[in-house]
Amino acid sequence: MRNRQSISSFDFITLQMTFKSKNPFKMQAKTLLQEHIAKTASLTQEEFDYFFSHFKSLTFKKGQTIISEGDKVDCEYFVISGCLKAFFINDEIKMYILQFAMPTWWTSDYNALYNQTPAQINVDCITDAEVLCLSSADREKLCAEFHQIEHFFRWRTNKGYIASQKRLLSFMNNNVKTRYEELLALYPQLYNLVPKHLIASYLGVSRETLSRLHNS
């Protein structure tokens, strides 16, 4: 476990110089991630700067692919701006959307990431997007060095398990109208941001059914 005093003066000065960048995306990304982490982890500014230094900032255009089926997956992605979708396509070429990832959401193919198997999930950009990328190796390193960071990622993983369970139970127990209302509660801006056929795919209904739900 990393001691709070163990970052050298040289390292800290280097970090300060790095993060005084005028790059608006980096400043926005740093602020958004720091606010996100602060919900469950109490880090000093020095510790957070060190944590942030392990992330790589990436920008993508609308329609650009981040993960394709069959890829080797080394990173997970924290969304700064825009909207991504995680999905898979079955043997009948039917698309099933698992997740819409908006700002402060994380996404990846986690089975491929943790088990080092080829990706089964695709991730692409519904809009132009800006993300932070954290490698699996750096995540493990940071968790070993800081208990607070390990706690944050454990909390986030548990939250993801709960969300997946709730969605599965909703598909088993709730009618389409209830699932639609749950979707809008989870993603309030989604209907005006995302093409309607993608929302229909997430709900497992036709676009015509979605239109009736929206107008009812």
N, C-alpha and C positions, 0 to 999 in steps of 0.2 A: 504494500500500500504506500502510495507516494506521500511523503511528509509535506505539509503546507509550506515549509521553508526550503524545500529541496530544489526549486527552480533557481538556477544560478543567476547572478546579476547580469551576466552577459546574455543569457537566454532571454531574460525579462526585457532588457534594453532592445534586443533584436525584435521581440514581439511588439513592443511599443512602436518601434519604427515601422513595422509591417502594418499595424492597424491604424496608423495615422493617415493611411491612404485616403485620397479624396474620391475614390471610386464609389459612386452612389450605391451601386448594387451591393458592394461589400459592406458598406455601412448599414444599409437596410437589412441585409442578411444577418449581420452580426447582432443587430438590435433585436430582430425577430427571434433568432435562435436563443439569445440570452433571456428574453422574456419567457420563452417556451420552457427552457430548462429551469428557470427560477420557480416554476410552479411546484417542483418537487425536490430540487437540489440547491443547496446553499453553497455557492462558490465565490471565492474572492475574485476581484477583477483580474488579478494575475493568473489565477487558476482557469478562469473562463477564457482568457486570451490564449492560454496554452491549449485548452480544449479546442477552441475555434481554429487554431493553426493546423489542426489535422483534417479539416474539411477542404474540399476542392469546390470552387464555384464554377457552375456550368450554365450555359444558356442554350435553349433549344427553340426551334421554330415550330409553328403549328404543323401538326402532322408528322413531325420527326419522331423516330423510334429511339427509345432509350434501352429497352431490353427486348430481344426477340427470342421466340421459342428456339431452344437448342443452344443458346448462348451460355458461356461460363459467366456466372454472376459473382462479382467481388465487392459490390457496394450496395448500400441503401441510400435513399434520396429523401432529403427534407425539402419540401416545396416552399419557396419564397414568394413566387408570384405565378399566376397562370393556373391551369388545370390539366392534370394527367389522368389517364385511365389505365387500370390494370385489368387484363382480360385474357381469356383463352378461347381458342376456336376448336370445336370438336370435329369428329370425322365427317360429319355432314356439312362442314363449313359454316356452322352456326356459331355466332359470337356470344359469349357469356361474360358480362362485365362483373368483376369482383369488387372493384373499388374505384371511386372517383377521388383523386388526391388533390386537394386545394391547399392554399397557404397554411402552414404549420402542421400539415399532415406528412407522414412518412410513407414511402412505398418501395417495394422491391419484389422479387420472387424469393420469399424467405426460405422456402424449402431448398431451392437451388443455392442460396447464399450460405445457409448453415450446413447443409449436407454435401455441398460441392458436387451436385448433380446438374445435368443440363437443364436449362430453364424450361418450364412448361407454361409459364405466364409471360405474356407480352406487356410491356409498358410503353405507351406513347403519349404524345402531347395533343390535347384537344385544342389548346390555344398556344401562343408563344408562352414560354415558361422559363423561369430562373430557379435553379435548385442548388442545394449544397449536397455534395457526395461524401460519404464516410465509408472507408473500406472496412471490411470485416476484421482485418488484422489490426487496424488502428482502434476500432471499437474495443476489441479484446484488450489491447494495450492500455487504453484509457480506463477501462473498468478495473483492471488490475492495479492501476496507480491511484485511483480515487474511489473511495467507497461511495461518495455522493453520486458520481457518474454511474457506477454500477447500479445503485438504487434507482436512478432515473430510468435507465434502460430496462430494468426489471419491471418498474411501474408501467412503462410504455408498452412492454410486451404483454403484460397482464391485461392492460386496457384493450389491446388488439384482440386477445383471446375472447374477452367479454363481448366486444362488438361483433366478432364473427359468430359467436354463439347466439346472440340476440337476432342477427339477421337470419340464421338458419331456422331458429324457432319461429320467426315471423313468417317465413315461407311455408312452414308446416301448419301454422295455426291461424294466420290472418288472411283475410280476403285482400283482393288487389287494391281496393280503396284505402284500406288501413295501411298497407305497405307503401302506397303512394304518399300518404300523409306523413309516415315515418321518414321517408326519403326527403321530403321538403323540410322537415324539422331538422334533419341531420345536415342537409346542404341547402340553406335558405335561398341562395342566389342561383341555384343550379338550373332551374327551368328556363331562365333567360340567357344562360351562358352556354349551355350544352345542346347540341343537335338533338331533336326529339327522339330520333330512332335509337340514340344511345341510352337515353333515359328509359325508353321502352325495353331495351335489352337488359338493363340493370334490374328492372321490375319483372322481367319474364313475360311481357305482354306485347301485343301488337301496337303499332303507332296509333291506329284508330281507337283502340281501347284507351290509350293514354290521353288522347284528345277528349274523349268522353269524360274521363276522370277529371281532367283539368277544367272542363266547362260545367261540371256538375256542381 
